Amino acid sequence: MLTGLNHLTLAATDLNCSVAFYRDLLQFQLEATWDTGAYLSLPGLWLCLSLDPLRESASAADYTHYAFSIGAEDFPLFVEHLRSANVREWRDNRSEGASFYFLDPDGHKLEAHVGDLASRLAACRHRPYARMKFFDDQ
């Protein structure tokens, strides 16, 4: 039985650039590096960057992305920090809680989000998506 998220592995075309992005801009802890990869971490998250020179950096049109939690008090400064570094945004926030959607150097879609599943479900109960059903009343 699965017990939770183990790690994320992201293909990187320029390992040094990606390490600098996650370490310096997003404040991940650099744990280890080698010729073709790096391990970084946040509390409860293990990130592997794996060199893949064949990866196309153009971002796909789908909504697949990776979201990181951030406190409401830290959100404005974090967004300003990324904007001042000319980090590209890929979407405007359309949901509950403050969110900033941005791209890493290889076009991976990321999000910094204020809130959690409980706050999202509470907002959805107040304003549900089309034909939304909730299953906790069973």
C-alpha positions as CSV (number, residue, x, y, z in Angstrom):
1,M,0.0,0.0,0.0
2,L,1.3,3.5,-0.9
3,T,1.9,5.7,2.1
4,G,2.6,9.1,0.5
5,L,4.8,11.0,-2.0
6,N,8.3,9.7,-2.0
7,H,10.2,12.1,-4.3
8,L,9.9,14.2,-7.4
9,T,12.4,13.8,-10.3
10,L,12.6,16.6,-12.8
11,A,14.6,16.4,-16.1
12,A,17.0,19.3,-16.4
13,T,18.8,20.5,-19.5
14,D,21.3,22.7,-17.6
15,L,22.0,21.1,-14.2
16,N,23.9,24.1,-12.7
17,C,21.1,26.5,-13.7
18,S,18.4,24.3,-12.2
19,V,20.3,23.8,-9.0
20,A,20.8,27.5,-8.6
21,F,17.1,28.1,-9.3
22,Y,15.9,25.6,-6.6
23,R,18.6,26.4,-4.1
24,D,18.9,30.2,-4.5
25,L,15.4,31.3,-5.5
26,L,13.2,28.7,-3.9
27,Q,15.4,28.1,-0.9
28,F,15.7,24.3,-1.2
29,Q,18.5,22.7,0.8
30,L,21.2,21.2,-1.5
31,E,21.9,17.7,-0.3
32,A,24.2,16.2,-2.9
33,T,25.3,16.6,-6.5
34,W,27.0,14.4,-9.1
35,D,27.8,14.6,-12.8
36,T,24.3,14.1,-14.0
37,G,22.1,15.0,-11.1
38,A,21.4,16.6,-7.7
39,Y,19.3,16.0,-4.6
40,L,17.6,18.9,-2.9
41,S,15.1,19.0,-0.1
42,L,12.4,20.9,1.8
43,P,10.8,19.6,5.0
44,G,8.9,16.5,3.8
45,L,10.0,16.8,0.2
46,W,12.8,15.1,-1.7
47,L,13.6,16.6,-5.1
48,C,15.9,14.9,-7.7
49,L,17.2,16.9,-10.7
50,S,18.4,14.6,-13.4
51,L,20.4,15.8,-16.4
52,D,18.5,15.2,-19.7
53,P,19.9,17.2,-22.6
54,L,17.1,15.9,-24.8
55,R,14.3,17.5,-22.8
56,E,12.5,20.1,-24.7
57,S,12.2,23.2,-22.5
58,A,8.9,24.5,-24.1
59,S,6.2,24.1,-21.6
60,A,3.3,21.8,-22.5
61,A,-0.2,23.1,-22.7
62,D,-1.6,20.9,-20.0
63,Y,-2.3,21.7,-16.4
64,T,0.2,19.2,-14.9
65,H,2.2,21.1,-12.2
66,Y,3.9,20.8,-8.8
67,A,2.6,22.9,-5.9
68,F,4.6,23.9,-2.9
69,S,3.0,25.2,0.3
70,I,3.8,28.7,1.6
71,G,2.5,30.7,4.5
72,A,0.2,33.7,3.8
73,E,2.7,36.0,5.6
74,D,5.6,34.9,3.3
75,F,3.6,34.9,0.0
76,P,3.9,38.6,-1.1
77,L,7.7,38.8,-0.6
78,F,8.2,35.4,-2.2
79,V,6.3,36.5,-5.3
80,E,8.2,39.8,-5.5
81,H,11.5,37.8,-5.1
82,L,10.6,35.6,-8.1
83,R,9.3,38.5,-10.2
84,S,12.4,40.5,-9.6
85,A,14.5,37.6,-10.8
86,N,12.4,37.6,-14.0
87,V,10.9,34.1,-13.4
88,R,8.2,33.5,-15.9
89,E,4.6,33.1,-14.9
90,W,2.4,30.5,-16.7
91,R,-1.1,31.0,-15.2
92,D,-3.2,33.5,-13.2
93,N,-4.7,32.2,-10.0
94,R,-8.3,31.2,-10.4
95,S,-8.9,29.2,-7.2
96,E,-9.2,29.5,-3.4
97,G,-6.1,30.7,-1.6
98,A,-3.3,32.9,-3.0
99,S,-1.2,31.1,-5.6
100,F,1.7,32.1,-7.9
101,Y,2.2,29.9,-10.9
102,F,5.7,30.0,-12.4
103,L,8.2,28.0,-14.5
104,D,11.6,26.7,-13.6
105,P,14.5,27.0,-16.1
106,D,13.3,23.9,-18.0
107,G,9.7,24.9,-18.2
108,H,8.4,22.7,-15.4
109,K,5.2,24.2,-14.1
110,L,5.3,25.1,-10.4
111,E,3.0,26.8,-8.0
112,A,3.4,28.4,-4.6
113,H,0.1,28.0,-2.8
114,V,-1.3,29.4,0.5
115,G,-3.8,26.9,1.8
116,D,-4.3,23.2,2.0
117,L,-6.9,20.5,1.1
118,A,-9.1,21.4,4.0
119,S,-9.3,25.1,3.0
120,R,-9.9,24.1,-0.7
121,L,-12.8,21.8,0.2
122,A,-14.3,24.4,2.5
123,A,-14.2,26.9,-0.4
124,C,-15.7,24.4,-2.8
125,R,-18.5,23.6,-0.4
126,H,-19.3,27.4,-0.5
127,R,-18.9,27.6,-4.2
128,P,-18.7,24.1,-5.8
129,Y,-17.3,23.3,-9.2
130,A,-19.8,22.0,-11.8
131,R,-21.5,18.8,-10.7
132,M,-19.1,18.5,-7.7
133,K,-19.7,15.8,-5.1
134,F,-18.3,15.4,-1.7
135,F,-17.7,12.0,-0.1
136,D,-17.0,12.7,3.6
137,D,-20.7,12.4,4.6
138,Q,-20.8,8.6,4.0
